[in-house]
């Protein structure tokens, strides 16, 4: 999610949009903090704010945001309480400044605070909207608009005020096929039973292939990790690495025979699928969540009903064309994502702040499949 958010911010800045980011200061990188901010008053399409941008460390009011990160517990605060504190202070600041045109929320609980503002707000549902704590927020902020990442996510919660589907996009020039593909299988995830890490290792063991497992324990299911996954990480076929990013992660993707993801839950999207396919690497997964929207069964990998059905595919993972894999996600770019959000922002600004359902024919959706 953090990579998608950074791509969105950078894309908006490139288009001349003035962006204020409410986040812990460690969330900033050089490309965000050093990027110039601009007015967008010359554009006939997007008339966004020409207010000055604000850094979280510039005023005493905002220092609470620095002390209370969104995604980590602080002192005795539960992580969800920390997130509530974060969004509460952000909402207060937005209300006090009074010059923002729209608020784009990426948290679980922010809808509660941002729906009450006199400025349009929208939340991207990076998490499952049917489960706590997002369910709590929806029950309080009735009618608050959300963006879905896939059609499957939208279908899973028909009572949500969806504005449409905007899938996550990537920088296609960065995720590119490598020169060599090796024989190992690859599993990148928050390691646990939801992501099927234990099944991935068992599949690799069944076909006698090395599997590279990248990630740390799933914070949503630490007991499942300890019970079902951790004992398997010492298997002779397993190479376990901590979380990787940038060029290091890219190298592992480029060299893989296949990405193996026998998920046990309805994942709303699956960005690592797009990253792997863009690198020409097929995906072997189960028919859950958005998987069948991202993987073309029999063309760019396998979408199976049972995890045992992935064993033969893992044994012969070189059968799928790298060119077909990359072509299947060529439309899922960061530029397309940014443009879709700009169109959505304008639509929400034009209709005002009163929460009301978006007519289906007016939803600004992007296609998931080409």
C-alpha positions, 0 to 999 in steps of 0.5 A: 500500500505504501508503494502505491500511495507514494506513486500516487503522490508523485504522479499528482505532483508531476501533474502540478497538483498541490499535495499535503501528506499527513503521515509520520515523518519517517514515511517521507522519502527524498522524492516526496520531500524534495519535490516542488509543489505547484498550483493547477490553476491553468488546467481546464480539467482539474481546478484543485487547491492553490493553498500553501502546502504544509509540513507536519513539523511546521506547527505545534498543532500538527506535532501530535501527528508526528508523535502518533504514527498511523500504522504502529502502536505508540506507548500504550496506544493500540494501533487502531487507537493510534490511527484514530488519533492520527486521523482526528488531528488531521481532520481538525487541521484540514478544517482549521485551514479551510483551503483544501479541495478534497481529502483522499484517505488511505486508512481503515478508520479515517472515514469517521473523521473525514466524512464530517468535514465541509470538504469532499473526502474519499477512502480507498479500501486497501483493506477488507471493508466487511471486517473490523475495523473498516466495518465500524467506520462504515457503520458510523460514516454512513454514505461515505464514498469508497474506491474499490481495488477490484470488482471482487472487492466491490461484490463482497460489500454491495452495501458500500457507497462505491465510487467505482474500481481503480486498481493499483498501478505500477511503474512498468519501466521498473518492473521489467523482465530479466535476462534469466529465469531460474528454477526457483519458485517465489512466495512474497507475502505477509507470511501466514496461513491467510497467504498460504505460505505453508501451502506454498512450501508444501507444493515446492516440497512436492515437486522437489523445487527450491522456494524463496520465501520473502516476508515477515510474519503476518501481524493479523495472524501471528499464531497461524505463522508460529503454528503452521509456517515457522516450522516449515521455514527450516526445510531444505528446499526453503530460502527465507529472506526478510522483506525486500524492496527496490532492486533487491525485490526486483531481482528475485522477481525477475529470476523466478520460475513462477510466483506461488500464492495459494491464498486462503482469503479473498484478497482485495487486489494483489499488487505482487501479482501485477509486479510478477506478471510485469516481470514476465513471471507467471502466477500460480494461485487459488480462485479467491478474491481478485486473483481471477481478475489479475491472472488469466487462467492457462495463459499467464498462470493458473487459478485453481480451486484446490491447492493440490491442483497447483502441484503440476503447474509448479513442476512445469512453470516455464510453460507460460510465455513471459511476453503474454504475462507482461502484456496482460498487465500493461494497462495497470500503470501508475499513470493510469491510476493517477489519471483515474483518481484525478477524474474521481476527485473532480467528480466528487468536488463537483457534486459537493460534500453530501454523501449519496450513492454514486449511480452505477453508470457514473462510476469512474472505473478502470478495467482490471483485465485488458 
